[in-house]
């Protein structure tokens, strides 16, 4: 009986490894989250008396930095080309950290959590296999716990733990970090969300803010967190789990339009002392309908990458840093950002959300960073997601809903509207039912109908999956989710939606103004007067592996390219709009078009786009 139980446990562990090592991508690509290649449940104890790792420096952030580079000196008397080095946090990662229910009888060390990042030992020294010596550099961010570095042999699939380094820690691991701004439910209200290690029983969170150079006020913050049992499956619930810390959100209200504010994050400890972040700034939203220069960036599917070159198995997210850095470079010319789904590609490895919020901090701390839900945030079978895949790796929306604020009525239903000056945005959640008669369909119609086109002439729809038109190769030119197109394009036509944006397909494509598979305007790049249809744009090339286009040439596809980039809308006034698709590598414009029209052009009737009239007096 005992041997039978042992065999049963081994089979279960093997199944967990297989589940966690293969993630099927919902975008039609066979891919692997880099950390999921590590069969950490198979790790065996194989300490070598003469193998050693030394990490330096041991104390980080002594000047308030939220990241720092460390050097790891490695010495292994029996080197192999598949030796690899991993960063763990917390530093103690043996069976003492296993959740209740895990079987501790497996051969030591019984590691229950994946590392944060890893490199192969010979990455920095081609002579490693001859000398057994290497020097590797890692960039660590403050993630509320200490770190240790471990050396493994046996490659990623059969790891054997050879040595563990000294502990490395940040001077204040609980510090408030990585602020994310977002538009709140009112146009003159900004939400500030950040992460810290302070629970409300430890300290009171708040934001100190005000006009630049003037007296500051303080606004309280609410605090959220979640636990392992909130995850819907592996790996988020198993080896991908890591404590997310505490997520705080404060609402800065009654903002003056187009005004510069400074702010900093604070925690008042119960001994009367204060913990402060560094200072940040933002410009408040224009008044709805205000006639001024307004610039919007929109893209999907960016993800994260490591600046130290770690975790780069299979070139997982090659363009994400280029996109991030190009946005940072052009930040003075950006007013608001929409990241429409597939945010981090953490796929159930919770530590990667900290990595992502650190990566985008220069952007998200300065302009509103609005997100939409994608399959890699939400989808888990049996959890009411519309598509029955485990693209989120067991996260089932919890991370996205908690780590970022959006002005949704119910954040578990990730659809919302928001205004920015002359723009009215309707953001759909393609991972919930959008078909006619559904709760979301009713919201979308209400959102579109609520646009005051005299004040806000530019009406924008966005969703993660292509609910309209795309000629992606892996769809065989089937034009996206046909159910979405059938259910929604009558609404786009009725309410004269200017542009519908999508991610999910990892390339760029622009259609003509289109309705029911047909171009309704012969122009290519300069639209004027009554446009008659909705321009569909795929902007899913934010950073993840690129998709090909179908060899099928459709009449409605105006421009398409497979290169990393992002869309940018510039409203000059109520009658002039510019769209550009900009290349991430250098910011050059690949494609562009303009729309020029007056208010009377918005009122003009188009096919299926005007209410029926009667002879009633």
C-alpha positions as CSV (number, residue, x, y, z in Angstrom):
1,X,0.0,0.0,0.0
2,X,2.8,2.4,0.9
3,X,4.6,1.8,-2.4
4,X,1.3,2.3,-4.3
5,X,0.7,5.7,-2.5
6,X,4.3,6.7,-3.3
7,X,3.8,5.9,-7.0
8,X,0.5,7.8,-7.0
9,X,2.2,10.9,-5.5
10,X,5.0,10.6,-8.1
11,X,2.5,10.5,-10.9
12,X,0.6,13.5,-9.5
13,X,3.8,15.4,-9.3
14,X,4.8,14.4,-12.8
15,X,1.4,15.6,-14.1
16,X,1.9,18.9,-12.3
17,X,5.2,19.3,-14.0
18,X,3.7,18.5,-17.4
19,X,0.8,20.9,-16.9
20,X,3.2,23.7,-15.8
21,X,5.8,23.1,-18.5
22,X,3.4,23.5,-21.4
23,X,1.1,26.5,-21.8
24,X,-0.9,26.5,-25.0
25,X,-1.1,30.1,-26.3
26,X,-4.6,31.3,-27.0
27,X,-3.4,33.5,-29.9
28,X,-2.7,30.5,-32.0
29,X,1.1,30.2,-31.3
30,X,2.7,27.2,-29.6
31,X,4.8,29.0,-27.0
32,X,6.2,28.5,-23.6
33,X,6.4,30.9,-20.7
34,X,10.2,30.8,-19.9
35,X,9.7,29.9,-16.3
36,X,7.4,27.1,-17.1
37,X,10.3,25.2,-18.8
38,X,11.8,24.6,-15.4
39,X,10.6,21.3,-13.9
40,X,11.1,22.6,-10.4
41,X,9.1,19.7,-8.9
42,X,11.8,17.3,-10.1
43,X,14.6,19.2,-8.4
44,X,16.9,16.9,-6.4
45,X,19.4,17.6,-3.6
46,X,22.9,17.3,-5.0
47,X,25.0,19.8,-3.0
48,X,28.6,19.8,-4.1
49,X,31.1,20.7,-1.3
50,X,33.3,22.7,-3.6
51,X,30.7,24.5,-5.7
52,X,30.0,28.0,-4.6
53,X,28.1,31.2,-5.5
54,X,28.8,34.7,-4.1
55,X,26.3,37.6,-4.8
56,X,27.4,41.2,-4.3
57,X,26.4,43.6,-3.0
58,X,24.3,42.1,-0.3
59,X,22.4,45.2,0.7
60,X,20.5,47.0,-2.1
61,X,18.6,50.3,-2.4
62,X,20.6,52.1,0.3
63,X,19.9,55.3,-1.5
64,X,16.2,54.6,-2.1
65,X,16.7,52.8,-5.4
66,X,13.9,50.3,-6.4
67,X,16.3,48.3,-8.5
68,X,20.0,47.4,-8.5
69,X,22.5,45.2,-10.4
70,X,24.3,42.4,-8.6
71,X,27.2,40.3,-9.7
72,X,27.2,36.6,-9.0
73,X,30.6,34.9,-9.0
74,X,30.3,31.2,-9.7
75,X,32.7,28.4,-9.1
76,X,31.8,24.8,-10.0
77,X,34.4,22.0,-10.0
78,X,32.4,19.8,-12.4
79,X,30.9,22.2,-14.9
80,X,28.4,21.3,-17.7
81,X,27.0,23.4,-20.6
82,X,23.5,22.9,-19.2
83,X,24.3,24.3,-15.7
84,X,22.0,27.2,-14.9
85,X,21.7,29.9,-12.2
86,X,18.4,31.0,-10.8
87,X,17.2,33.9,-8.6
88,X,14.8,32.9,-5.9
89,X,12.7,35.2,-3.7
90,X,12.1,34.7,-0.8
91,X,15.7,33.5,-0.3
92,X,14.6,30.4,1.6
93,X,12.9,28.3,-1.0
94,X,13.0,24.7,0.4
95,X,10.1,22.6,1.6
96,X,9.4,25.0,4.6
97,X,7.7,27.3,2.1
98,X,5.4,24.6,0.6
99,X,1.7,25.2,1.0
100,X,-0.4,22.8,3.2
101,X,-1.2,19.7,1.3
102,X,2.1,19.4,-0.6
103,X,3.7,16.1,0.2
104,X,7.1,16.7,1.9
105,X,8.3,13.1,1.6
106,X,9.8,13.7,-1.9
107,X,13.6,13.7,-2.0
108,X,15.0,17.0,-0.7
109,X,15.0,19.9,-1.4
110,X,11.3,19.6,-2.6
111,X,11.2,23.2,-4.0
112,X,7.7,24.4,-4.2
113,X,8.1,27.7,-6.1
114,X,9.6,28.7,-9.4
115,X,12.5,31.2,-9.4
116,X,11.9,34.8,-10.5
117,X,14.5,34.6,-13.3
118,X,17.4,32.4,-14.5
119,X,20.4,32.3,-16.8
120,X,22.6,29.5,-18.1
121,X,26.0,29.6,-16.5
122,X,28.0,29.8,-19.7
123,X,26.0,32.8,-21.0
124,X,28.6,35.3,-19.8
125,X,31.7,33.1,-20.2
126,X,32.2,30.7,-23.1
127,X,35.0,29.1,-21.1
128,X,32.7,28.1,-18.2
129,X,32.7,24.4,-19.2
130,X,36.5,24.4,-19.2
131,X,37.2,26.5,-16.1
132,X,34.0,26.1,-14.0
133,X,34.1,29.8,-13.3
134,X,31.7,32.5,-14.4
135,X,30.5,36.0,-13.5
136,X,26.9,36.8,-14.1
137,X,25.0,40.0,-13.7
138,X,21.4,40.2,-12.6
139,X,19.1,43.2,-12.3
140,X,17.0,42.8,-9.2
141,X,13.9,44.9,-8.4
142,X,12.4,45.4,-4.9
143,X,9.8,42.7,-4.5
144,X,9.2,42.8,-0.7
145,X,11.4,39.8,0.2
146,X,15.1,38.8,0.2
147,X,16.9,36.9,-2.6
148,X,19.2,34.0,-3.0
149,X,20.9,32.6,-6.1
150,X,21.0,28.9,-6.8
151,X,23.2,26.8,-9.1
152,X,21.6,23.8,-10.8
153,X,23.0,21.1,-13.1
154,X,20.9,18.8,-15.2
155,X,19.3,21.5,-17.4
156,X,15.8,22.8,-16.9
157,X,14.1,19.5,-17.2
158,X,16.1,17.5,-14.6
159,X,17.4,20.1,-12.1
160,X,19.9,19.1,-9.4
161,X,20.6,21.8,-6.8
162,X,24.4,22.1,-6.4
163,X,24.9,25.3,-4.3
164,X,23.1,28.4,-2.9
165,X,24.5,31.8,-2.5
166,X,24.4,34.3,0.4
167,X,21.2,36.3,0.9
168,X,20.7,39.6,-0.8
169,X,18.1,42.1,0.4
170,X,16.8,45.6,-0.1
171,X,17.2,48.2,2.6
172,X,13.4,48.7,2.8
173,X,11.8,45.7,1.1
174,X,8.3,46.9,2.0
175,X,8.7,50.3,0.3
176,X,5.8,51.8,-1.7
177,X,6.7,51.2,-5.4
178,X,5.6,51.2,-9.0
179,X,2.7,53.7,-9.1
180,X,0.1,53.1,-11.9
181,X,-2.2,56.0,-12.8
182,X,-5.6,55.6,-14.4
183,X,-8.6,57.6,-15.2
184,X,-11.2,57.2,-12.5
185,X,-15.0,57.3,-12.9
186,X,-15.1,61.1,-13.2
187,X,-13.1,63.1,-15.7
188,X,-11.5,65.2,-13.0
189,X,-10.4,62.3,-10.8
190,X,-7.2,60.3,-11.0
191,X,-6.7,56.9,-9.5
192,X,-3.2,56.1,-8.1
193,X,-2.4,52.4,-7.5
194,X,0.8,51.1,-6.1
195,X,2.3,48.0,-4.4
196,X,4.0,47.8,-1.0
197,X,4.7,45.3,1.8
198,X,2.6,47.2,4.3
199,X,-0.7,45.8,5.4
200,X,-3.3,48.1,7.0
201,X,-2.4,46.7,10.4
202,X,1.2,47.9,9.8
203,X,0.7,51.3,8.3
204,X,-1.9,53.7,6.9
205,X,-1.5,54.2,3.1
206,X,-2.1,57.6,1.5
207,X,-1.0,59.9,-1.4
208,X,0.4,63.4,-0.8
209,X,-0.3,65.6,-3.8
210,X,-1.0,69.0,-5.1
211,X,-0.1,71.7,-7.6
212,X,3.6,71.7,-8.4
213,X,5.3,74.1,-6.0
214,X,2.3,74.7,-3.8
215,X,1.0,73.3,-0.6
216,X,0.1,69.6,-0.7
217,X,-2.9,67.6,0.5
218,X,-3.2,64.0,1.6
219,X,-5.8,61.5,0.3
220,X,-6.4,58.1,1.9
221,X,-5.9,54.8,0.0
222,X,-7.7,51.5,0.1
223,X,-5.8,48.2,0.4
224,X,-6.3,44.9,-1.4
225,X,-4.5,41.7,-1.6
226,X,-5.3,38.1,-2.5
227,X,-4.1,34.6,-1.5
228,X,-3.2,31.4,-3.2
229,X,-6.7,30.0,-2.9
230,X,-8.0,32.9,-5.0
231,X,-6.1,31.4,-8.0
232,X,-8.0,29.1,-10.3
233,X,-5.4,26.5,-11.1
234,X,-1.8,25.7,-11.8
235,X,0.8,27.2,-12.1
236,X,-0.7,30.2,-10.3
237,X,-1.9,28.1,-7.5
238,X,1.2,25.8,-7.4
239,X,4.8,26.6,-8.4
240,X,3.9,30.0,-9.9
241,X,2.5,31.4,-6.7
242,X,4.3,34.3,-5.0
243,X,2.9,36.6,-2.4
244,X,1.8,39.8,-4.3
245,X,2.1,42.1,-1.3
246,X,-0.5,44.8,-0.8
247,X,-2.1,46.8,-3.6
248,X,-3.2,50.3,-2.6
249,X,-5.4,52.7,-4.6
250,X,-6.1,56.4,-3.8
251,X,-8.4,58.7,-5.7
252,X,-7.3,62.3,-6.2
253,X,-10.4,64.3,-6.7
254,X,-11.6,67.7,-8.0
255,X,-8.6,68.1,-10.3
256,X,-8.3,71.3,-12.4
257,X,-8.3,70.4,-16.1
258,X,-4.9,70.3,-17.9
259,X,-3.0,71.1,-14.7
260,X,0.4,69.8,-13.5
261,X,0.4,68.0,-10.2
262,X,3.1,66.3,-8.1
263,X,2.5,63.4,-5.8
264,X,4.3,60.8,-3.7
265,X,3.2,57.6,-2.0
266,X,3.2,57.5,1.7
267,X,2.7,55.0,4.6
268,X,2.3,56.3,8.2
269,X,3.6,53.7,10.6
270,X,1.9,53.3,13.9
271,X,5.0,54.6,15.8
272,X,4.4,58.0,14.1
273,X,7.1,57.7,11.5
274,X,6.5,57.9,7.7
275,X,7.7,55.9,4.7
276,X,7.8,57.8,1.5
277,X,8.3,57.0,-2.2
278,X,10.1,59.3,-4.5
279,X,8.2,62.2,-6.1
280,X,6.2,61.8,-9.3
281,X,4.1,64.1,-11.5
282,X,1.1,64.0,-13.9
283,X,-1.0,66.3,-15.9
284,X,-4.8,66.1,-15.2
285,X,-7.3,65.3,-17.9
286,X,-8.8,68.0,-20.1
287,X,-12.5,68.9,-19.6
288,X,-14.7,66.7,-21.7
289,X,-15.1,68.3,-25.1
290,X,-12.2,70.7,-24.5
291,X,-10.6,71.8,-27.8
292,X,-6.9,71.2,-27.3
293,X,-4.1,69.0,-28.5
294,X,-4.8,65.4,-27.2
295,X,-2.6,62.4,-27.8
296,X,-3.5,58.8,-27.2
297,X,-1.3,55.7,-27.5
298,X,-2.9,52.3,-27.9
299,X,-1.5,48.8,-28.4
300,X,-1.9,45.2,-27.1
301,X,0.2,42.1,-26.3
302,X,3.4,43.7,-25.0
303,X,4.5,41.6,-22.1
304,X,7.8,42.1,-20.3
305,X,11.4,41.2,-20.8
306,X,14.4,41.3,-18.5
307,X,17.1,44.0,-19.1
308,X,19.7,41.6,-17.8
309,X,19.0,39.1,-20.5
310,X,17.6,36.5,-18.2
311,X,14.5,34.3,-18.9
312,X,15.1,34.7,-22.6
313,X,14.1,31.1,-23.5
314,X,12.9,31.0,-27.1
315,X,12.9,34.8,-27.5
316,X,9.6,34.9,-25.6
317,X,8.8,38.7,-25.7
318,X,11.5,40.2,-28.0
319,X,9.9,43.6,-28.6
320,X,8.5,44.6,-25.2
321,X,11.5,46.6,-24.1
322,X,11.7,48.4,-27.4
323,X,8.1,49.5,-27.1
324,X,8.5,50.5,-23.5
325,X,11.6,52.5,-24.2
326,X,10.1,54.2,-27.2
327,X,7.1,55.3,-25.2
328,X,9.4,56.6,-22.4
329,X,11.4,58.5,-24.9
330,X,8.3,60.2,-26.4
331,X,6.5,60.6,-23.0
332,X,6.2,64.4,-23.3
333,X,4.0,63.8,-26.4
334,X,1.7,61.3,-24.8
335,X,-1.4,62.1,-22.7
336,X,-2.9,58.6,-22.0
337,X,-2.1,55.0,-22.8
338,X,-4.4,52.0,-23.5
339,X,-2.8,48.6,-23.2
340,X,-5.7,46.4,-24.6
341,X,-5.0,43.0,-23.2
342,X,-2.2,40.5,-22.7
343,X,-0.5,42.7,-20.3
344,X,2.4,40.7,-18.7
345,X,2.2,37.1,-20.1
346,X,2.9,36.0,-16.6
347,X,0.8,33.0,-17.4
348,X,0.4,32.1,-13.7
349,X,3.9,33.1,-12.5
350,X,2.9,35.8,-10.1
351,X,6.4,37.3,-9.6
352,X,6.3,38.6,-13.2
353,X,3.6,41.1,-12.4
354,X,6.1,43.0,-10.2
355,X,8.6,42.8,-13.1
356,X,6.1,44.3,-15.4
357,X,4.9,47.2,-13.2
358,X,8.6,48.0,-12.7
359,X,9.2,48.0,-16.4
360,X,6.3,50.4,-17.2
361,X,6.7,52.6,-14.1
362,X,8.2,55.6,-16.0
363,X,5.1,55.6,-18.2
364,X,2.3,54.5,-15.8
365,X,3.5,56.9,-13.1
366,X,3.2,59.9,-15.4
367,X,0.2,59.3,-17.7
368,X,-3.0,57.2,-17.2
369,X,-2.2,53.6,-18.1
370,X,-5.5,52.0,-19.0
371,X,-5.7,48.3,-19.5
372,X,-8.2,45.8,-21.0
373,X,-8.6,42.1,-20.3
374,X,-7.1,39.6,-22.6
375,X,-7.0,35.8,-22.7
376,X,-3.6,35.8,-20.8
377,X,-5.3,37.7,-18.0
378,X,-8.6,35.9,-17.7
379,X,-9.1,32.5,-19.4
380,X,-9.3,29.4,-17.3
381,X,-11.8,26.6,-18.1
382,X,-14.8,26.4,-15.9
383,X,-14.5,30.0,-14.5
384,X,-17.1,31.8,-16.8
385,X,-14.5,33.0,-19.2
386,X,-16.0,32.9,-22.7
387,X,-13.1,30.8,-24.1
388,X,-12.3,27.5,-22.5
389,X,-8.5,27.7,-22.4
390,X,-6.0,28.1,-19.6
391,X,-4.1,31.0,-21.2
392,X,-3.9,32.8,-17.9
393,X,-2.1,30.0,-16.2
394,X,-4.7,29.9,-13.4
395,X,-4.9,33.6,-12.7
396,X,-8.5,33.9,-13.9
397,X,-8.4,37.7,-13.9
398,X,-7.5,38.2,-10.3
399,X,-4.1,39.8,-11.0
400,X,-5.3,42.2,-13.6
401,X,-8.3,43.2,-11.6
402,X,-6.2,43.9,-8.5
403,X,-2.9,45.2,-9.8
404,X,-4.5,47.9,-12.1
405,X,-7.5,50.1,-11.6
406,X,-10.1,50.6,-14.3
407,X,-13.4,52.6,-13.9
408,X,-15.6,49.5,-14.4
409,X,-18.8,49.1,-12.4
410,X,-17.7,45.6,-11.6
411,X,-14.0,44.9,-12.1
412,X,-14.6,41.2,-12.5
413,X,-16.5,42.2,-15.6
414,X,-13.7,44.2,-17.2
415,X,-15.7,46.5,-19.5
416,X,-15.8,50.2,-19.0
417,X,-16.1,53.7,-20.6
418,X,-13.8,56.6,-20.1
419,X,-13.5,60.1,-21.5
420,X,-10.5,62.1,-22.4
421,X,-11.2,65.5,-23.8
422,X,-12.6,65.1,-27.3
423,X,-12.4,61.3,-27.1
424,X,-15.0,58.9,-25.8
425,X,-13.7,55.3,-25.3
426,X,-15.8,52.1,-25.0
427,X,-13.5,49.3,-23.8
428,X,-14.9,45.8,-24.1
429,X,-13.9,42.6,-22.4
430,X,-13.5,40.0,-25.1
431,X,-13.1,37.2,-22.6
432,X,-16.8,37.6,-21.5
433,X,-19.8,37.1,-23.7
434,X,-20.4,40.2,-25.9
435,X,-23.2,38.7,-28.1
436,X,-26.6,40.4,-28.5
437,X,-28.7,40.0,-25.4
438,X,-25.7,39.6,-23.1
439,X,-25.0,42.0,-20.2
440,X,-21.9,43.3,-22.0
441,X,-23.7,43.9,-25.3
442,X,-26.1,46.1,-23.4
443,X,-23.2,48.0,-21.8
444,X,-21.5,48.5,-25.2
445,X,-24.6,50.0,-26.7
446,X,-25.2,52.2,-23.7
447,X,-21.6,53.4,-23.9
448,X,-21.7,54.2,-27.6
449,X,-25.1,55.9,-27.3
450,X,-23.8,58.1,-24.4
451,X,-21.2,59.8,-26.5
452,X,-22.0,63.5,-27.0
453,X,-20.5,63.8,-30.5
454,X,-20.8,67.6,-30.5
455,X,-18.4,67.7,-27.5
456,X,-16.6,64.4,-28.1
457,X,-16.5,63.8,-31.8
458,X,-14.0,61.0,-31.7
459,X,-15.7,57.7,-30.7
460,X,-13.3,54.8,-30.1
461,X,-14.1,51.1,-29.5
462,X,-11.4,48.7,-28.2
463,X,-11.2,45.1,-27.2
464,X,-8.4,42.5,-26.9
465,X,-9.6,39.9,-29.4
466,X,-10.4,40.9,-32.9
467,X,-14.1,41.3,-32.8
468,X,-14.1,42.8,-36.3
469,X,-11.6,42.3,-39.1
470,X,-8.1,40.8,-39.4
471,X,-6.4,38.7,-42.1
472,X,-4.0,36.9,-39.7
473,X,-2.5,33.9,-41.2
474,X,-3.3,31.5,-38.4
475,X,-7.0,32.4,-38.9
476,X,-6.7,31.6,-42.6
477,X,-8.1,35.0,-43.4
478,X,-11.3,34.4,-41.5
479,X,-11.5,38.0,-40.4
480,X,-11.4,37.6,-36.6
481,X,-14.1,36.4,-34.3
482,X,-17.1,36.2,-36.6
483,X,-19.5,36.2,-33.6
484,X,-18.1,39.6,-32.5
485,X,-18.4,41.1,-35.9
486,X,-22.0,39.8,-36.4
487,X,-23.0,41.0,-32.9
488,X,-21.3,44.4,-32.8
489,X,-20.9,46.0,-36.2
490,X,-24.5,47.1,-36.4
491,X,-23.8,49.0,-33.2
492,X,-20.6,50.5,-34.6
493,X,-22.6,51.6,-37.7
494,X,-25.6,52.9,-35.8
495,X,-23.5,55.1,-33.5
496,X,-20.9,55.9,-36.1
497,X,-17.8,54.5,-34.3
498,X,-14.7,56.1,-35.9
499,X,-12.2,53.4,-35.1
500,X,-12.3,49.9,-33.5
501,X,-8.9,48.7,-32.1
502,X,-7.8,45.2,-31.3
503,X,-4.8,43.2,-30.0
504,X,-4.5,39.4,-29.8
505,X,-3.1,39.1,-33.3
506,X,0.6,40.0,-33.1
507,X,0.9,42.3,-36.1
508,X,-0.5,45.6,-37.5
509,X,-3.3,45.9,-40.0
510,X,-5.7,48.7,-41.0
511,X,-8.9,48.3,-42.9
512,X,-10.8,50.7,-45.0
513,X,-14.0,52.2,-43.4
514,X,-15.9,48.9,-43.5
515,X,-19.4,47.6,-42.9
516,X,-20.5,44.0,-43.6
517,X,-17.3,43.0,-45.3
518,X,-17.3,45.9,-47.7
519,X,-15.4,49.1,-48.0
520,X,-17.8,52.0,-47.8
521,X,-15.3,54.7,-48.7
522,X,-12.7,54.7,-51.5
523,X,-10.1,56.9,-49.7
524,X,-6.9,55.3,-48.4
525,X,-5.4,57.8,-46.1
526,X,-7.3,61.1,-46.0
527,X,-10.9,60.8,-45.0
528,X,-13.2,63.8,-45.0
529,X,-16.9,64.4,-44.6
530,X,-19.2,61.5,-43.8
531,X,-16.9,58.4,-43.4
532,X,-19.8,55.9,-43.6
533,X,-18.1,53.0,-41.8
534,X,-15.7,52.0,-39.0
535,X,-12.0,51.7,-39.5
536,X,-10.7,48.4,-37.9
537,X,-7.1,48.4,-36.7
538,X,-5.1,45.6,-35.2
539,X,-2.3,46.9,-32.9
540,X,-1.3,43.6,-31.3
541,X,2.5,44.0,-32.0
542,X,3.4,45.6,-28.7
543,X,6.2,43.1,-27.9
544,X,5.2,39.4,-28.1
545,X,6.3,37.1,-30.9
546,X,4.9,38.3,-34.2
547,X,2.2,36.7,-36.3
548,X,2.2,36.4,-40.1
549,X,-0.6,37.6,-42.3
550,X,-2.7,35.5,-44.5
551,X,-1.6,35.2,-48.1
552,X,-5.2,36.0,-48.9
553,X,-5.5,39.5,-50.2
554,X,-8.8,41.1,-49.1
555,X,-10.3,44.2,-50.6
556,X,-10.7,45.8,-47.2
557,X,-7.1,45.5,-46.0
558,X,-5.4,48.9,-46.6
559,X,-2.0,48.3,-44.9
560,X,-0.4,45.5,-42.9
561,X,3.0,44.8,-41.5
562,X,4.6,42.4,-39.1
563,X,6.8,44.5,-37.0
564,X,6.7,45.7,-33.4
565,X,4.9,49.0,-32.8
566,X,2.0,50.9,-31.3
567,X,-0.8,53.2,-32.5
568,X,-1.0,56.9,-31.8
569,X,-4.1,59.1,-32.1
570,X,-3.7,62.9,-32.2
571,X,-6.8,65.0,-32.0
572,X,-5.9,68.6,-33.0
573,X,-9.4,69.9,-32.6
574,X,-13.0,68.8,-33.0
575,X,-12.7,68.3,-36.8
576,X,-9.1,67.0,-37.3
577,X,-7.7,63.6,-36.2
578,X,-4.4,61.9,-37.1
579,X,-3.6,58.2,-36.6
580,X,-0.1,56.9,-36.9
581,X,1.4,53.4,-36.5
582,X,4.9,53.9,-35.1
583,X,7.7,51.4,-35.1
584,X,9.0,50.4,-31.6
585,X,12.6,50.2,-32.6
586,X,13.0,53.8,-33.7
587,X,9.6,55.6,-33.5
588,X,9.4,56.0,-37.3
589,X,5.9,56.1,-38.8
590,X,4.9,53.0,-40.8
591,X,1.4,54.0,-41.6
592,X,-0.9,56.9,-41.1
593,X,-4.2,58.5,-42.0
594,X,-6.3,61.6,-41.2
595,X,-10.0,62.2,-40.6
596,X,-11.3,65.7,-41.3
597,X,-15.0,66.5,-40.7
598,X,-17.5,68.9,-39.1
599,X,-20.2,68.1,-36.6
600,X,-22.8,68.0,-39.3
601,X,-20.9,65.1,-40.9
602,X,-21.4,63.1,-37.8
603,X,-25.1,63.7,-37.9
604,X,-25.3,62.6,-41.5
605,X,-27.2,59.4,-42.2
606,X,-25.3,56.3,-43.3
607,X,-26.6,52.8,-44.2
608,X,-28.1,51.2,-41.0
609,X,-26.8,54.2,-39.1
610,X,-29.9,56.5,-38.5
611,X,-33.0,56.0,-36.4
612,X,-36.2,55.5,-38.3
613,X,-38.4,58.5,-38.7
614,X,-42.2,59.0,-38.7
615,X,-44.6,61.6,-39.9
616,X,-45.7,62.4,-36.4
617,X,-46.0,66.1,-35.6
